[in-house]
């Protein structure tokens, strides 16, 4: 088996492949271009997209050149896969901002220096915006049958539940197939990688290329990832685990990995770090009786990949100070309040929301009602609790904990 595919399987990335033996033979013979598409409906990617990013890194590691398709065109329509209702339509400005943010995130993970493997960034709006409707129906639409399109999960599930599916969304699968055709023409792209929910769309692209040009291309999918509790990767009760530091600090990102379920640690070391199989086995053996140290290795490796080694180590140091020495560290996420602000009640629930430890006011209050929040080690049960008096009487500010491992400071400034 080809080296890339073997590691792809060993790490747990593999789910389905259109023609595995033929793809393996191709990868043994030459270095190819392969693409992964990213939705641009949010300002940032979150951990749920990390598996696809790791696939891009693995392509580069094996000398192949990744193409990153940013869906500036298809985002204007919305992928119905896994959705119960039509996505919100974004403005041109919102989409362009999201594209730039996502591009900046991806550059942190990828090698941008080696010209032979440097990622190619493309925006499918560049070819979708000028499509002639009549010509598109005649040249591309003829390769798709309604009968088959109705069998795909992205369509079938919505219809089975009697949920509306717009004609706009119904066309999404054709446009994704057309993306693969365009990239094959423009860049000689031979492989598309995506999540298992994209299998139908990927197969459509492979078949469209074969019918339109007679060329053989390939599709490869990754499994839908869940944690040991069966929850989808990327979100917690407090909100999404964003990859943009403006939306989630390096320390909180580190804490996410530090707090994973014990049952997930080894699997996540394989999925979300560059550590070799032998190194992971050595770590498992060395820390067989100390899973917390294994989690620190995972947190450091994952955080260094996104935020750099310095911030990863600083996050570890901050965490050790808090959890072992009970010191307040300057590296904790901090809310600075002007003295004048204390003239009005400052609710603890609002601060939790402000620091992004909750996704809404209701979820913030729910954390307090659930006995998950402490101020200077004192449990707070009142969801309308105000921190004003405590903060006025404190010379060093307040240390607030949310759950077992998330901390932030509140201080006053003149």
KEBA-186094 format. One line per field, with one value per residue (C-alpha): residue number from 0; x, y, z. Coordinates in pm, 1 decimal. Layout:
<recs>
num <- NUM,...
X <- X,...
Y <- Y,...
Z <- Z,...
</recs>
This chain:
<recs>
num <- 0,1,2,3,4,5,6,7,8,9,10,11,12,13,14,15,16,17,18,19,20,21,22,23,24,25,26,27,28,29,30,31,32,33,34,35,36,37,38,39,40,41,42,43,44,45,46,47,48,49,50,51,52,53,54,55,56,57,58,59,60,61,62,63,64,65,66,67,68,69,70,71,72,73,74,75,76,77,78,79,80,81,82,83,84,85,86,87,88,89,90,91,92,93,94,95,96,97,98,99,100,101,102,103,104,105,106,107,108,109,110,111,112,113,114,115,116,117,118,119,120,121,122,123,124,125,126,127,128,129,130,131,132,133,134,135,136,137,138,139,140,141,142,143,144,145,146,147,148,149,150,151,152,153,154,155,156,157,158,159,160,161,162,163,164,165,166,167,168,169,170,171,172,173,174,175,176,177,178,179,180,181,182,183,184,185,186,187,188,189,190,191,192,193,194,195,196,197,198,199,200,201,202,203,204,205,206,207,208,209,210,211,212,213,214,215,216,217,218,219,220,221,222,223,224,225,226,227,228,229,230,231,232,233,234,235,236,237,238,239,240,241,242,243,244,245,246,247,248,249,250,251,252,253,254,255,256,257,258,259,260,261,262,263,264,265,266,267,268,269,270,271,272,273,274,275,276,277,278,279,280,281,282,283,284,285,286,287,288,289,290,291,292,293,294,295,296,297,298,299,300,301,302,303,304,305,306,307,308,309,310,311,312,313,314,315,316,317,318,319,320,321,322,323,324,325,326,327,328,329,330,331,332,333,334,335,336,337,338,339,340,341,342,343,344,345,346,347,348,349,350,351,352,353,354,355,356,357,358,359,360,361,362,363,364,365,366,367,368,369,370,371,372,373,374,375,376,377,378,379,380,381,382,383,384,385,386,387,388,389,390,391,392,393,394,395,396,397,398,399,400,401,402,403,404,405,406,407,408,409,410,411,412,413
X <- 0.0,115.3,289.6,40.1,-261.3,-103.5,-50.7,-393.7,-539.1,-304.0,-402.5,-774.6,-842.6,-978.2,-1347.6,-1414.6,-1227.6,-1363.3,-1085.6,-835.1,-593.9,-577.2,-522.5,-245.2,-71.0,-101.5,46.2,338.7,414.8,380.9,315.8,-33.2,-256.9,-550.6,-816.5,-1035.2,-1315.3,-1403.2,-1736.3,-1711.4,-2030.0,-1849.3,-1569.9,-1351.7,-1309.4,-1344.6,-1199.9,-1459.7,-1257.9,-925.6,-929.7,-947.3,-659.2,-452.1,-518.1,-372.3,-63.1,-26.0,-43.0,242.0,443.2,431.3,533.6,189.7,48.7,-277.9,-538.3,-755.3,-1090.0,-1261.0,-1629.5,-1695.5,-1946.5,-2113.5,-2134.7,-2378.8,-2604.9,-2538.3,-2457.2,-2770.3,-2562.4,-2646.2,-2871.5,-3236.4,-3311.1,-3182.5,-2866.9,-2870.0,-2772.6,-2459.7,-2368.5,-2077.8,-1876.8,-1937.5,-1828.5,-1509.2,-1419.5,-1477.2,-1264.5,-969.2,-998.3,-1012.3,-722.0,-510.1,-593.7,-501.4,-168.4,-71.8,-108.0,50.2,402.6,399.7,769.7,836.5,725.1,657.4,405.4,297.6,-83.1,-282.5,-571.3,-867.6,-1213.1,-1482.9,-1666.5,-1408.3,-1560.8,-1915.4,-2001.6,-1993.5,-2173.6,-2426.9,-2739.3,-2846.5,-2496.3,-2451.7,-2776.9,-2687.2,-2323.3,-2326.0,-2687.5,-2733.8,-2500.1,-2726.2,-3061.3,-3325.4,-3383.8,-3027.6,-3005.3,-3308.8,-3126.6,-2844.4,-2867.5,-2836.1,-3165.1,-3340.4,-3322.3,-3474.4,-3757.7,-3823.3,-3864.3,-4093.0,-3851.9,-3825.6,-3535.5,-3494.5,-3411.4,-3100.5,-2977.9,-3080.1,-2827.3,-2539.3,-2424.8,-2400.3,-2188.5,-1952.4,-1909.2,-1840.8,-1572.4,-1382.8,-1416.8,-1279.3,-986.5,-908.4,-899.6,-709.9,-471.7,-480.9,-626.8,-679.4,-813.9,-1085.5,-1086.4,-1382.9,-1592.5,-1809.1,-2118.4,-1970.6,-1937.7,-2227.5,-2104.1,-1749.5,-1864.5,-2068.6,-1749.8,-1551.8,-1828.2,-1875.2,-1504.4,-1515.4,-1819.8,-1700.1,-1336.0,-1277.2,-1018.1,-989.4,-997.7,-1050.2,-1244.8,-1138.2,-1342.9,-1278.4,-1514.3,-1755.5,-1561.5,-1716.0,-1563.5,-1594.7,-1936.9,-2065.8,-2066.0,-1952.5,-1608.8,-1582.6,-1832.7,-1877.9,-2153.8,-1979.0,-1956.1,-1745.7,-1371.5,-1265.6,-928.5,-919.9,-732.9,-958.6,-1248.9,-1073.4,-745.7,-445.4,-489.8,-854.3,-758.4,-488.5,-743.7,-982.6,-723.5,-609.3,-965.9,-1056.3,-1198.3,-934.5,-1063.5,-987.9,-625.9,-438.1,-684.4,-650.8,-270.4,-294.7,-558.0,-448.8,-69.5,227.9,377.8,485.8,323.1,635.2,643.3,276.6,331.9,628.1,417.0,139.3,389.3,571.4,252.9,48.8,-39.8,-61.5,-315.2,-298.8,60.0,-50.2,-317.2,-54.8,148.4,-166.0,-249.1,105.5,132.0,-210.6,-169.0,184.1,56.4,-189.9,-47.6,322.9,536.5,588.2,216.2,164.2,430.3,303.1,-46.1,91.9,280.5,-30.2,-237.8,18.6,37.4,-337.3,-396.0,-89.8,10.3,-323.0,-152.7,-324.4,-127.6,-96.3,-131.5,-492.8,-767.7,-843.7,-1131.6,-1026.8,-1301.4,-1283.4,-1351.7,-1654.4,-1811.0,-1849.8,-2114.2,-2355.0,-2419.4,-2183.3,-2339.9,-2120.5,-2322.4,-2238.7,-1866.5,-1877.7,-2040.6,-1795.9,-1493.3,-1655.4,-1692.3,-2061.0,-2236.5,-2539.0,-2680.6,-2906.6,-2618.5,-2410.5,-2687.6,-2734.8,-2368.8,-2423.6,-2745.5,-2560.9,-2300.5,-2023.1,-1899.9,-1682.5,-1543.0,-1218.5,-1305.9,-1651.6,-1940.0,-2194.0,-2551.0,-2734.4,-2755.6,-2804.8,-2494.2,-2307.4,-1929.0,-1911.2,-1862.6,-1609.4,-1408.8,-1402.8,-1267.7,-1001.6,-652.5,-554.8,-880.2,-1099.5,-1025.2,-1332.4,-1356.6,-1610.9,-1629.1,-1326.5,-1055.9,-1155.5,-1038.4,-1027.6,-939.9,-1135.2,-939.0,-1006.3,-799.6,-790.5
Y <- 0.0,352.5,531.5,820.4,588.8,363.8,653.1,788.4,459.4,414.1,752.5,683.3,924.4,666.1,598.3,539.9,555.0,536.7,314.0,244.0,15.8,245.3,549.9,369.1,283.0,642.5,783.9,540.9,666.1,1043.8,1341.7,1474.5,1765.8,1698.0,1933.0,1985.4,2240.5,2461.3,2625.0,2999.9,3055.3,3146.2,3385.7,3096.1,2724.0,2519.6,2190.4,2005.0,2106.1,1998.7,1647.4,1790.4,2025.2,1729.6,1559.3,1864.1,1842.2,1471.2,1540.3,1790.1,1552.7,1295.9,1541.7,1605.7,1953.1,2046.1,2271.7,2459.4,2546.9,2831.0,2816.8,3180.0,3074.8,2775.8,2959.7,3190.8,2886.0,2669.3,2299.8,2112.3,1814.8,1749.4,2055.5,2063.1,2399.4,2648.3,2832.0,3206.6,3396.4,3603.9,3937.9,3974.6,4156.2,3883.6,3609.1,3791.6,3855.1,3488.5,3375.3,3587.1,3471.1,3104.1,3145.7,3298.7,3007.6,2745.5,2913.4,2856.6,2482.2,2442.7,2471.6,2781.0,2778.7,2467.5,2556.6,2191.1,2142.2,2500.4,2509.9,2655.6,2868.2,2903.4,3059.3,2881.1,3211.0,3293.3,3036.4,3008.6,3379.9,3391.9,3066.5,3087.8,2913.1,2767.6,2645.2,2499.1,2302.3,2175.1,2083.7,1985.1,1929.2,1653.5,1428.7,1434.1,1259.6,1373.1,1007.8,969.9,1313.5,1229.5,928.4,1131.5,1174.8,1555.0,1558.1,1240.6,1313.0,1658.4,1526.6,1226.7,1467.2,1684.6,1975.4,2229.6,2207.7,2501.1,2459.5,2663.6,2404.5,2117.2,2243.5,2246.6,1893.3,1981.1,2286.8,2086.3,1828.7,2114.1,2247.2,1918.7,1933.8,2289.8,2203.6,1901.1,2123.6,2415.2,2238.2,1871.2,1793.5,1417.3,1366.5,1520.4,1456.8,1533.0,1416.9,1107.1,1329.4,1455.0,1108.7,1154.2,1494.7,1363.1,1062.1,1300.6,1492.9,1180.2,1064.5,1409.4,1427.7,1077.8,1162.2,1508.3,1427.6,1054.9,1114.5,901.4,1087.0,975.8,1049.3,982.4,1046.3,1071.4,943.1,1158.4,1217.5,1197.3,1190.3,899.5,1028.4,1026.4,1406.7,1566.3,1725.4,2100.6,2216.1,2197.7,2307.0,2645.0,2695.6,2616.9,2548.2,2809.9,2812.9,3193.0,3334.4,3641.9,3409.7,3160.9,3221.8,2990.9,2905.1,2799.1,2599.8,2425.2,2356.8,2194.3,1931.1,1896.5,1813.3,1548.4,1220.3,968.8,726.4,971.1,1063.7,804.8,831.4,1210.9,1189.1,991.4,1214.9,1563.7,1561.6,1487.6,1245.6,918.0,585.4,475.3,798.9,765.4,404.8,518.5,792.2,542.9,310.1,584.1,736.2,416.7,510.0,885.5,980.6,1346.8,1374.0,1216.6,1485.4,1754.9,1608.9,1618.5,1975.0,2097.5,1930.6,2044.8,2400.5,2441.0,2347.2,2638.6,2896.7,2809.9,2627.4,2933.0,2987.0,2612.8,2598.5,2920.8,2769.4,2460.7,2674.9,2882.6,2570.0,2412.2,2734.1,2736.9,2370.3,2285.3,2610.6,2798.2,3115.0,3369.5,3389.0,3694.0,3466.2,3377.4,3531.9,3860.3,4108.0,4459.9,4681.4,5058.1,5185.8,5378.2,5053.8,4943.3,5213.0,4970.4,4606.9,4373.6,4029.8,3723.1,3563.2,3855.5,3817.6,3446.3,3533.8,3818.8,3588.6,3339.7,3061.6,3042.2,3082.6,3277.8,3446.5,3150.3,2900.3,3123.6,3131.3,2757.4,2704.6,2903.1,2716.3,2390.2,2470.6,2502.3,2853.4,2972.2,3313.9,3290.0,2924.5,3015.1,2840.7,3082.0,2959.8,3287.0,3344.3,3719.2,3740.8,4072.9,4084.7,4456.9,4430.2,4147.6,4329.1,4658.6,4475.5,4282.9,4419.1,4147.3,4107.0,3796.5,3445.5,3290.2,2922.3,2776.4,2400.2,2207.4,2351.8,2690.0,3003.7,3376.8,3687.0,4007.9,4317.8,4688.8,4950.4,5321.9
Z <- 0.0,-77.0,211.9,222.1,226.3,489.8,731.4,637.0,761.6,1058.5,1199.7,1163.7,876.7,631.6,571.3,200.3,-129.4,-483.4,-627.8,-353.9,-541.2,-843.6,-620.1,-431.2,-759.9,-879.9,-558.5,-587.0,-936.5,-902.8,-680.4,-733.6,-645.4,-415.4,-286.3,16.7,22.3,318.4,386.4,451.6,651.0,976.4,1071.5,1179.9,1140.7,1458.6,1580.7,1373.0,1063.0,1209.7,1064.5,712.1,793.1,917.0,582.2,404.5,627.4,551.4,178.0,213.5,431.5,150.4,-120.8,-269.4,-327.2,-155.7,-308.6,-59.7,-210.4,-27.0,-112.5,-189.9,-454.2,-291.0,43.3,-132.2,-169.7,136.0,164.6,283.1,411.3,775.8,798.4,902.5,746.3,491.9,597.0,651.3,336.8,400.8,246.0,3.2,270.9,530.6,292.2,190.4,554.8,639.1,345.6,457.8,819.0,718.7,478.5,756.0,988.1,730.2,658.1,1022.1,979.5,637.1,496.7,278.3,182.7,-28.4,-383.9,-470.4,-187.6,-114.8,-86.0,-372.6,-248.3,-483.9,-451.1,-651.1,-693.8,-961.1,-1198.6,-1062.7,-1082.4,-1464.1,-1540.9,-1823.0,-1698.9,-2033.8,-2118.3,-1769.2,-1791.5,-2137.2,-2071.1,-1702.8,-1598.4,-1856.0,-1652.8,-1344.5,-1299.1,-1051.1,-960.5,-833.9,-675.0,-459.8,-312.5,-153.5,223.8,204.2,11.8,125.4,498.9,458.5,242.8,469.8,762.7,549.1,591.5,312.9,68.4,-167.0,-534.2,-458.5,-205.6,-432.7,-687.8,-437.6,-524.6,-894.0,-818.8,-593.2,-869.7,-1111.2,-873.0,-907.3,-1286.5,-1294.0,-1066.5,-1279.9,-1589.2,-1435.1,-1195.1,-1300.7,-958.1,-930.8,-578.6,-362.4,13.5,238.3,529.4,498.9,466.8,137.5,-20.0,-263.4,-376.6,-421.9,-625.7,-842.0,-917.0,-1005.7,-1239.4,-1396.3,-1485.8,-1635.7,-1846.3,-1949.4,-2027.9,-1987.2,-1713.5,-1400.8,-1069.9,-711.9,-396.3,-39.1,275.2,647.0,918.2,1113.8,1432.6,1774.7,2120.9,2363.7,2471.7,2114.7,2075.4,1748.6,1754.6,1759.2,2017.5,2393.3,2628.6,2651.7,2274.5,1967.7,1992.5,1740.4,1563.7,1545.8,1847.1,1847.0,1924.8,2155.5,2337.1,2309.1,2676.3,2629.6,2320.3,2524.7,2798.4,2551.6,2466.1,2828.4,2931.8,2674.9,2797.8,2910.3,2647.5,2365.7,2441.6,2234.0,1944.8,1942.2,1952.3,1626.9,1469.5,1570.0,1611.9,1389.7,1641.0,1481.1,1557.6,1749.3,1950.8,2047.2,2154.9,2367.2,2529.2,2601.3,2767.5,2962.4,3102.7,3134.1,3492.1,3441.9,3175.6,3280.9,3156.8,2827.9,2802.5,2853.6,2565.9,2349.6,2454.4,2387.9,2047.0,1927.8,2057.8,1920.0,1574.6,1575.2,1815.2,1829.7,2084.7,2305.2,2369.7,2418.2,2689.3,2845.0,2861.3,3032.9,3282.0,3355.6,3409.0,3640.4,3844.8,3891.5,3953.4,4158.3,4326.2,4321.2,4197.9,3980.1,3658.0,3435.9,3134.0,3213.4,3001.0,3176.4,3175.3,3268.0,3406.5,3438.8,3790.1,3661.4,3539.3,3900.2,3944.0,3774.8,3863.0,3677.0,3656.5,3677.8,3397.1,3166.1,3236.3,3152.8,2820.9,2759.5,2800.6,2556.1,2814.3,2720.5,2387.1,2516.5,2826.1,2891.3,2874.5,3102.9,3363.5,3323.8,3419.1,3739.3,3824.5,3763.6,4033.3,3775.6,3863.1,4150.0,4241.0,4438.3,4516.0,4649.8,4473.2,4324.9,4281.3,4210.5,3833.5,3902.1,4120.9,4094.2,4139.6,4227.8,4604.3,4584.3,4317.5,4512.2,4817.3,4627.9,4566.8,4316.0,4126.7,4116.0,3994.3,3834.2,3746.3,3505.2,3529.8,3646.5,3422.4,3277.3,3455.8,3394.3,3593.3,3649.2,3750.6,3777.5,3599.5,3663.0
</recs>
